Amino acid sequence: MIIAAAQFSPVPLDIDANAARMAALVTEAAGRGAGLVVFAELALTQYDTAAIAAAPRRLTVTPDDARLAPVREACRAAGVAAVVNAAAPAAGGGPRPTISSFVYGPDGALRTRYDKRNLTPAELEVFAPGTADGRCTLGGIRFALATCYDSSFPEVAARAAADGCQVYLASAFHDSADRVAGYAELAREHGLHVLLANGTGTGSPGPACGRSGAWLPTGEREATAGAGPVPAELVLTDVRDRITLMADPAVAAVPVAECGEELTDVRTVSPALLVSGLRHDEPGAFALLRAGLLRRLLVAQESLPDGLRLQIVEGYRPPDLQRRYFEGYLHKLRTAHPERSAADLHRAASRYVSPPEIAPHSAGGAVDLTLVTADGGPLDLGTPVNASPEESDGACYTGAPVSPAARDNRRVLGAALTAAGLVNYPTEWWHWSYGDRYWALATGADHALYGPAEPVR
């Protein structure tokens, strides 16, 4: 996934104008391949605490506020997530507002809300502090959310790293280059990829210094924006190497509470779904899916635009076949890279084939599929189904830069499947699952519904 920090000078206290600017930047970022856009602290109004205190009803917003509709619609249209920071009524109904980050998913729906926990003395006169850390998972990556003064406290980043976050997203209104430079140490100290969206223009504390940027986990600054009031800029950084892979211990640690659903044959139970012969096997295992997954695929297909259908390529994969696939790909990687350690090769192999002990396909909870026309005609999705990272030069990753047509088709496919309750494995645009361990980890479920399965003979 490519992520972007959007830096622009807001029109003071004009929520409508600033929301429109944000929507345009979301669209622009999508055109440059970004899957997530982060905005600066209080960018919806400009950082003006006195004005917000004087007119809290006019200058605060809720996540579903009509004035934020352009941003939500831009997210939906582009298939891009956004972090919008604004003054908001307290979630618990208290008398003071909060400084809040609303995280909208690529479907435009609210994924989470983070209320700034650490407030400056001046902010405490107007705002109430939040009570919980900011966390969200998008595209297989666990993100930490922070706002400006939060980053002055080392324990904030330390908790993020301890919670398994790989990327630290900061919305800020810093006034000096020295404060911005401090993110290098934060990244290096905690092994986090850091993205900062900093303010520009003049707010109640004075002028902000811009210089939004991105830092690698080594502390190296990868990208930077200009200083001071400048035309809107996007700072982009690629965080695909921070994706939670199937080989991650967190996936194997998810408990399974087997629900007992049988495997069903798509071809006989749901003929409305097209089935490709690409992975055909004589017993027909490739066309088997758990009933809960199958129901959700039918819901997803019903939500597609007219003239489009899903086409199933492979569902259930017997454990022995899964093992052969994994060991075969691992052998290819070992031959090509003899200098790499066994652990590194095992992790690299899981980008493309799941380790057999936790494989979603062998649980009947995963499906490889694509999008086709109503009569089964092919569409551009950027790569063939099952293209490896090596064969596709990384274009198999769901968030990889691909042609505009392929990006639009992936967006349509992803929107339908996500709304139906499935999750994507971000290294493979075609791999979606429900009920398996990876699904449980991605959605925050207490347990997986499906363990290894065997067809009823």
C-alpha positions as CSV (number, residue, x, y, z in Angstrom):
1,M,0.0,0.0,0.0
2,I,1.1,3.5,-0.8
3,I,0.1,6.1,1.8
4,A,0.1,9.9,1.5
5,A,0.3,12.9,3.8
6,A,-1.7,15.8,2.4
7,Q,-0.4,19.2,3.2
8,F,-2.5,22.3,2.4
9,S,-3.4,25.7,3.9
10,P,-7.0,25.5,5.0
11,V,-9.4,28.4,4.5
12,P,-9.9,29.6,8.1
13,L,-13.1,28.3,9.6
14,D,-14.6,27.3,6.3
15,I,-15.5,23.6,6.7
16,D,-17.2,23.4,3.3
17,A,-14.2,24.7,1.4
18,N,-11.8,22.6,3.3
19,A,-13.8,19.4,2.9
20,A,-13.9,20.0,-0.8
21,R,-10.1,20.5,-0.9
22,M,-9.7,17.3,1.1
23,A,-11.9,15.4,-1.4
24,A,-9.9,16.7,-4.3
25,L,-6.6,15.6,-2.6
26,V,-8.1,12.2,-1.9
27,T,-8.8,11.9,-5.7
28,E,-5.4,13.2,-6.6
29,A,-3.7,10.7,-4.2
30,A,-5.7,7.8,-5.7
31,G,-4.4,8.8,-9.2
32,R,-0.9,8.5,-7.9
33,G,-1.5,5.0,-6.5
34,A,-2.2,5.9,-2.8
35,G,-4.6,3.8,-0.7
36,L,-4.7,6.1,2.3
37,V,-4.5,9.8,2.8
38,V,-3.7,11.6,6.1
39,F,-4.6,15.2,6.8
40,A,-3.1,17.6,9.4
41,E,-4.4,18.5,12.8
42,L,-7.7,20.5,12.7
43,A,-7.2,20.8,8.9
44,L,-11.0,21.0,8.5
45,T,-11.2,24.5,10.2
46,Q,-7.5,25.5,10.6
47,Y,-6.0,25.3,14.0
48,D,-7.9,28.0,15.8
49,T,-8.8,27.0,19.3
50,A,-10.3,30.4,20.3
51,A,-12.7,30.3,17.3
52,I,-13.8,26.7,18.1
53,A,-14.4,27.6,21.7
54,A,-16.5,30.6,20.7
55,A,-18.6,28.6,18.2
56,P,-18.4,24.9,19.0
57,R,-21.7,23.9,17.4
58,R,-20.7,25.5,14.0
59,L,-17.1,24.4,14.1
60,T,-17.4,20.8,15.3
61,V,-18.4,17.8,13.2
62,T,-19.5,14.3,13.7
63,P,-18.3,11.5,11.5
64,D,-21.6,11.5,9.5
65,D,-21.8,15.3,9.2
66,A,-23.2,16.3,5.9
67,R,-20.3,18.8,5.4
68,L,-17.9,15.8,5.3
69,A,-20.0,14.1,2.5
70,P,-17.5,15.2,-0.2
71,V,-14.7,13.4,1.6
72,R,-16.7,10.2,2.2
73,E,-17.8,10.2,-1.4
74,A,-14.3,10.8,-2.7
75,C,-13.1,7.8,-0.6
76,R,-15.9,5.6,-2.1
77,A,-15.3,6.8,-5.6
78,A,-11.5,6.3,-5.5
79,G,-11.4,3.3,-3.2
80,V,-9.1,5.2,-0.9
81,A,-9.1,5.5,3.0
82,A,-8.7,8.9,4.7
83,V,-7.8,10.2,8.1
84,V,-9.6,13.5,8.7
85,N,-8.7,15.5,11.9
86,A,-11.3,17.9,13.2
87,A,-12.9,19.3,16.3
88,A,-15.8,16.9,17.3
89,P,-18.4,16.7,20.0
90,A,-17.2,14.4,22.7
91,A,-18.2,10.8,22.0
92,G,-19.6,10.4,25.5
93,G,-21.6,13.7,25.3
94,G,-19.4,15.8,27.6
95,P,-19.4,19.6,27.6
96,R,-16.1,20.1,25.8
97,P,-15.3,18.9,22.2
98,T,-12.3,16.7,21.3
99,I,-9.6,16.9,18.7
100,S,-10.5,13.8,16.7
101,S,-9.3,11.8,13.8
102,F,-12.0,10.1,11.8
103,V,-10.7,7.2,9.7
104,Y,-12.9,6.6,6.7
105,G,-12.4,3.3,4.8
106,P,-12.2,2.9,1.0
107,D,-16.0,2.4,1.1
108,G,-16.5,5.8,2.7
109,A,-17.7,4.3,6.0
110,L,-16.2,5.2,9.4
111,R,-13.6,2.6,10.5
112,T,-12.6,4.1,13.7
113,R,-12.3,7.4,15.7
114,Y,-9.4,8.5,17.7
115,D,-9.7,11.4,20.2
116,K,-6.3,13.0,21.0
117,R,-5.2,11.8,24.4
118,N,-2.4,14.3,25.2
119,L,-3.4,17.9,25.2
120,T,-1.3,21.0,25.7
121,P,-2.3,23.3,28.6
122,A,-3.8,25.7,26.0
123,E,-5.8,22.9,24.4
124,L,-7.1,21.7,27.8
125,E,-8.9,25.0,28.2
126,V,-11.1,24.2,25.2
127,F,-10.9,20.4,24.6
128,A,-11.4,17.2,26.5
129,P,-8.7,14.5,26.3
130,G,-9.4,11.1,24.8
131,T,-9.2,8.0,26.8
132,A,-7.9,5.3,24.4
133,D,-5.1,4.8,21.9
134,G,-5.8,5.1,18.2
135,R,-5.6,1.9,16.2
136,C,-6.9,0.6,12.9
137,T,-6.1,-2.1,10.3
138,L,-6.3,-1.3,6.6
139,G,-4.9,-3.4,3.8
140,G,-3.4,-5.9,6.2
141,I,-1.4,-3.2,8.0
142,R,-1.9,-2.2,11.6
143,F,-1.7,1.6,12.0
144,A,-1.3,3.7,15.1
145,L,-3.0,7.1,15.2
146,A,-1.4,10.1,16.9
147,T,-2.1,13.8,17.0
148,C,0.7,16.4,17.4
149,Y,1.5,16.6,21.2
150,D,0.9,12.9,21.5
151,S,4.3,12.3,19.9
152,S,6.1,14.2,22.6
153,F,5.5,11.2,24.9
154,P,7.7,8.2,24.1
155,E,5.2,5.8,25.7
156,V,2.7,6.6,22.9
157,A,5.0,5.1,20.2
158,A,6.2,2.4,22.5
159,R,2.6,1.2,23.1
160,A,2.0,1.3,19.4
161,A,5.0,-1.0,18.7
162,A,4.0,-3.3,21.5
163,D,0.5,-3.5,20.1
164,G,1.8,-4.8,16.8
165,C,1.4,-1.6,14.8
166,Q,3.7,-1.3,11.9
167,V,3.0,2.3,10.7
168,Y,2.6,5.4,12.8
169,L,0.2,8.1,11.4
170,A,0.6,11.6,12.9
171,S,-1.6,14.6,12.2
172,A,0.0,17.7,13.6
173,F,0.4,21.5,13.7
174,H,4.1,21.8,14.5
175,D,5.7,25.2,14.4
176,S,9.3,24.3,14.1
177,A,11.5,22.1,11.9
178,D,13.2,20.7,15.1
179,R,9.9,19.2,16.2
180,V,9.3,17.7,12.8
181,A,12.9,16.2,12.8
182,G,12.1,14.4,16.1
183,Y,10.0,11.9,14.1
184,A,13.3,10.3,12.8
185,E,14.2,9.2,16.4
186,L,10.6,8.0,17.0
187,A,10.8,5.8,13.9
188,R,14.2,4.5,14.7
189,E,13.6,3.9,18.4
190,H,10.4,1.9,17.9
191,G,11.0,0.4,14.5
192,L,7.9,2.1,13.0
193,H,7.3,3.5,9.5
194,V,6.1,7.1,10.2
195,L,4.0,9.4,8.1
196,L,3.4,13.0,9.3
197,A,0.8,15.3,7.9
198,N,1.7,18.7,9.3
199,G,-0.2,22.0,9.1
200,T,0.6,25.1,7.2
201,G,-0.6,28.7,7.4
202,T,-1.3,30.6,10.6
203,G,-3.3,29.2,13.5
204,S,-4.0,30.4,17.1
205,P,-0.4,29.3,18.2
206,G,1.2,31.1,15.3
207,P,2.4,29.8,11.9
208,A,2.9,26.1,11.3
209,C,6.1,25.0,9.5
210,G,4.8,22.4,7.0
211,R,7.5,19.9,6.1
212,S,5.1,16.9,6.2
213,G,7.1,13.8,5.7
214,A,7.8,10.1,5.9
215,W,10.4,8.2,7.8
216,L,11.6,4.6,7.4
217,P,11.9,2.4,10.5
218,T,15.6,3.1,10.3
219,G,14.9,6.8,11.0
220,E,15.9,7.8,7.4
221,R,13.7,10.5,6.0
222,E,12.2,9.2,2.8
223,A,10.1,12.1,1.6
224,T,9.3,15.6,2.6
225,A,7.0,18.5,1.7
226,G,7.9,22.2,1.6
227,A,7.8,24.7,4.4
228,G,5.2,27.3,5.2
229,P,2.2,28.2,3.1
230,V,2.7,26.5,-0.3
231,P,0.4,25.0,-2.8
232,A,-1.1,21.7,-1.7
233,E,1.4,18.8,-1.7
234,L,1.2,15.1,-1.3
235,V,4.0,13.2,0.4
236,L,3.9,9.5,-0.6
237,T,5.6,6.5,0.9
238,D,5.3,2.7,0.2
239,V,4.5,0.6,3.2
240,R,3.8,-2.8,1.5
241,D,6.7,-4.4,3.4
242,R,4.7,-3.7,6.6
243,I,1.8,-5.9,5.6
244,T,0.9,-8.7,8.1
245,L,1.7,-11.8,6.2
246,M,0.2,-15.3,6.7
247,A,3.5,-16.4,8.3
248,D,3.2,-13.8,11.1
249,P,2.9,-15.5,14.5
250,A,-0.2,-13.3,15.2
251,V,-2.1,-15.2,12.6
252,A,-1.3,-18.7,14.0
253,A,-2.1,-17.4,17.5
254,V,-5.8,-16.8,16.6
255,P,-7.9,-19.5,18.2
256,V,-10.3,-21.5,16.2
257,A,-13.9,-22.3,17.3
258,E,-15.0,-24.6,14.5
259,C,-18.6,-23.9,13.6
260,G,-19.1,-27.1,11.7
261,E,-20.4,-25.7,8.4
262,E,-20.0,-28.2,5.6
263,L,-18.1,-27.6,2.3
264,T,-20.6,-27.0,-0.5
265,D,-20.1,-27.2,-4.3
266,V,-20.6,-23.7,-5.8
267,R,-21.5,-25.3,-9.2
268,T,-24.5,-27.1,-7.9
269,V,-25.7,-25.0,-5.0
270,S,-25.1,-21.5,-6.5
271,P,-25.1,-21.7,-10.3
272,A,-25.4,-17.9,-10.4
273,L,-21.7,-17.7,-9.6
274,L,-19.4,-18.4,-12.5
275,V,-16.7,-21.0,-11.9
276,S,-13.5,-21.0,-14.0
277,G,-11.8,-24.2,-15.1
278,L,-8.3,-22.7,-14.4
279,R,-7.8,-24.8,-11.2
280,H,-10.1,-27.7,-12.1
281,D,-9.3,-31.0,-10.3
282,E,-11.0,-34.3,-10.9
283,P,-12.7,-34.6,-7.5
284,G,-13.9,-31.0,-7.8
285,A,-12.3,-29.7,-4.5
286,F,-11.5,-26.4,-6.2
287,A,-15.3,-25.5,-6.3
288,L,-16.0,-26.2,-2.7
289,L,-16.6,-23.4,-0.2
290,R,-18.0,-23.1,3.3
291,A,-21.6,-22.1,3.3
292,G,-21.1,-18.8,5.2
293,L,-18.5,-17.7,2.6
294,L,-20.8,-18.8,-0.3
295,R,-23.7,-16.7,1.1
296,R,-21.5,-13.6,1.3
297,L,-20.2,-14.1,-2.2
298,L,-23.8,-14.1,-3.5
299,V,-24.5,-10.9,-1.5
300,A,-21.4,-9.3,-3.1
301,Q,-22.4,-10.3,-6.6
302,E,-25.8,-8.8,-6.1
303,S,-24.2,-5.4,-5.2
304,L,-22.0,-5.2,-8.3
305,P,-22.8,-2.7,-11.0
306,D,-24.9,-3.9,-13.9
307,G,-23.0,-6.0,-16.4
308,L,-20.4,-7.4,-13.9
309,R,-20.1,-10.8,-12.2
310,L,-17.8,-12.7,-10.0
311,Q,-15.9,-15.6,-11.3
312,I,-14.6,-18.2,-8.9
313,V,-11.1,-19.6,-9.7
314,E,-10.3,-21.7,-6.6
315,G,-11.9,-22.3,-3.2
316,Y,-11.1,-25.3,-1.1
317,R,-7.5,-26.7,-1.3
318,P,-6.8,-30.1,0.4
319,P,-4.0,-29.8,3.0
320,D,-1.6,-32.1,1.0
321,L,-2.0,-29.9,-2.1
322,Q,-1.5,-26.8,0.0
323,R,1.7,-28.2,1.4
324,R,3.0,-29.1,-2.1
325,Y,2.3,-25.5,-3.3
326,F,4.0,-24.0,-0.3
327,E,7.1,-26.2,-0.4
328,G,7.4,-25.8,-4.2
329,Y,7.4,-22.0,-4.0
330,L,9.7,-22.1,-1.0
331,H,12.1,-24.2,-3.0
332,K,12.1,-21.7,-5.9
333,L,12.9,-18.8,-3.5
334,R,15.7,-20.8,-1.8
335,T,17.2,-21.6,-5.2
336,A,17.0,-18.0,-6.3
337,H,18.3,-16.6,-3.0
338,P,20.6,-19.1,-1.3
339,E,22.0,-16.3,0.9
340,R,18.7,-15.7,2.7
341,S,17.9,-17.3,6.1
342,A,15.3,-20.1,6.5
343,A,13.1,-17.8,8.5
344,D,13.3,-15.0,5.9
345,L,12.5,-17.4,3.1
346,H,9.5,-18.8,5.0
347,R,8.1,-15.3,5.5
348,A,8.8,-14.4,1.8
349,A,7.0,-17.6,0.6
350,S,3.9,-16.6,2.7
351,R,3.4,-13.5,0.5
352,Y,2.1,-15.9,-2.2
353,V,1.3,-19.3,-0.6
354,S,0.0,-19.6,2.9
355,P,1.9,-21.9,5.3
356,P,-0.1,-25.2,5.3
357,E,-0.8,-25.2,9.1
358,I,-3.0,-22.0,8.9
359,A,-4.0,-22.0,5.3
360,P,-7.4,-20.3,4.7
361,H,-8.0,-22.3,1.5
362,S,-7.7,-25.6,3.5
363,A,-10.3,-24.3,5.9
364,G,-12.7,-23.7,3.0
365,G,-12.8,-20.1,4.1
366,A,-10.9,-18.5,1.2
367,V,-11.6,-18.0,-2.5
368,D,-9.5,-16.8,-5.4
369,L,-11.7,-14.9,-7.8
370,T,-11.9,-12.2,-10.4
371,L,-14.3,-9.8,-11.9
372,V,-15.8,-10.5,-15.4
373,T,-18.5,-9.2,-17.7
374,A,-22.0,-10.6,-17.5
375,D,-21.2,-13.1,-20.2
376,G,-17.9,-14.1,-18.6
377,G,-15.6,-11.8,-20.6
378,P,-12.3,-10.9,-19.0
379,L,-11.6,-7.5,-17.5
380,D,-8.3,-5.8,-16.7
381,L,-7.3,-6.4,-13.1
382,G,-3.6,-5.6,-13.6
383,T,-2.3,-9.2,-13.4
384,P,-3.6,-12.7,-14.0
385,V,-5.0,-14.5,-11.0
386,N,-2.1,-16.3,-9.2
387,A,0.6,-14.1,-10.7
388,S,3.5,-14.3,-8.2
389,P,5.3,-11.2,-6.8
390,E,8.3,-12.1,-9.0
391,E,6.3,-12.6,-12.2
392,S,4.2,-9.4,-11.7
393,D,7.0,-7.2,-10.3
394,G,4.8,-6.7,-7.3
395,A,1.7,-5.7,-9.3
396,C,-0.2,-8.6,-7.7
397,Y,-0.3,-6.6,-4.4
398,T,-3.8,-5.2,-4.1
399,G,-2.6,-1.6,-3.5
400,A,0.1,-1.7,-6.2
401,P,0.3,1.0,-8.9
402,V,-1.6,-0.4,-11.9
403,S,-3.4,1.0,-14.9
404,P,-6.4,3.3,-14.2
405,A,-8.8,0.6,-15.6
406,A,-7.3,-2.1,-13.4
407,R,-7.4,0.2,-10.4
408,D,-11.1,0.9,-11.0
409,N,-11.9,-2.8,-11.4
410,R,-10.0,-3.7,-8.2
411,R,-11.9,-0.9,-6.4
412,V,-15.3,-2.2,-7.6
413,L,-14.4,-5.8,-6.7
414,G,-13.0,-4.8,-3.3
415,A,-16.0,-2.6,-2.4
416,A,-18.5,-5.4,-3.1
417,L,-16.6,-8.1,-1.2
418,T,-15.7,-5.8,1.8
419,A,-19.3,-4.8,2.2
420,A,-20.3,-8.4,2.2
421,G,-17.9,-9.1,5.1
422,L,-14.9,-10.6,3.4
423,V,-11.2,-9.5,3.9
424,N,-8.5,-9.4,1.3
425,Y,-4.9,-10.8,1.6
426,P,-3.1,-7.6,0.4
427,T,-0.4,-9.4,-1.5
428,E,-2.9,-11.0,-3.8
429,W,-5.8,-8.8,-5.2
430,W,-7.8,-12.0,-6.0
431,H,-7.6,-13.7,-2.6
432,W,-10.6,-13.0,-0.2
433,S,-11.7,-14.9,2.9
434,Y,-14.3,-15.1,5.6
435,G,-14.2,-17.1,8.8
436,D,-10.5,-18.1,8.8
437,R,-7.7,-17.0,11.1
438,Y,-6.5,-14.1,8.8
439,W,-10.1,-12.8,8.6
440,A,-10.4,-12.9,12.4
441,L,-7.1,-11.0,12.9
442,A,-8.1,-8.4,10.3
443,T,-11.6,-7.8,11.7
444,G,-10.7,-8.1,15.4
445,A,-12.9,-11.2,15.9
446,D,-12.2,-13.2,19.1
447,H,-11.7,-16.4,17.1
448,A,-11.8,-18.0,13.7
449,L,-14.9,-19.9,12.7
450,Y,-13.2,-22.4,10.3
451,G,-10.3,-24.7,10.9
452,P,-8.9,-27.3,8.5
453,A,-11.8,-29.0,6.7
454,E,-12.4,-32.3,4.8
455,P,-15.1,-32.8,2.2
456,V,-18.0,-35.0,3.1
457,R,-17.7,-38.1,1.0
